């Protein structure tokens, strides 16, 4: 892997925990400020603004709440979500800016950091999108850009948690094979092949593919209060 790409990967890993630990509403406020900044960019239309707001709304609906799950022996269980880590947002061909913005905002609102890899013709758009995020207070390493020819060496790293790809079926198959052959954790692959209707990116439950579930259990049961349960656990009749 090229030294510059390795640095981008290392920097992204360092900032991911702090971004993931932010409250979802805090991430949402930053993304909404990002969407408002699109008015000053001629290459981005109003659909992109709507897409960011849609993903933020879905985040607030689907993954913002901590779910309480009472336990049978008196313990408390809390179910929350967390980002998976680093997501690569990739497009080997020219794609609608709305699609790019949709995947970036879905990944970020879920608690991930992103590395953007677009085709050469859209490299300037990639830079503009990341720069506009940095200007509203998002750390540079939370959203960064690599050249298109650095994509395959990057996703071979087991430190990449997932790839969100916009392209045709052949391109999806190539990326999927690359991810399947690498060592380490199984990477999430999210593929949008209908670049006109964007059914994957506009799916109401897309965010579930960017997150992992997290539980916290606190056992507050007094030993003497559950003597029967303890006896059963020991095999006593």
Secondary structure, DSSP 8 states (H G I E B T S, - for coil): --HHHHHHHHHHHHHHHHHHHS-HHHHHHHHHHHHHGGGG-TT--HHHHHHHHHHHHHHHHHTSS-EE---TTS-EEEEEEEE-SEEEEEESS---HHHHHHHHHHHHHTT-EEEEEE-GGGHHHHHHHHHHHHHTT--GGGEEE--GGGHHHHHTSTTEEEEEEES-HHHHHHHHHHHHHSSSS--EEEEE--TTT-TTTT-TTGGGGSEEEEEEEE----GGGGHHHHHHHHT--
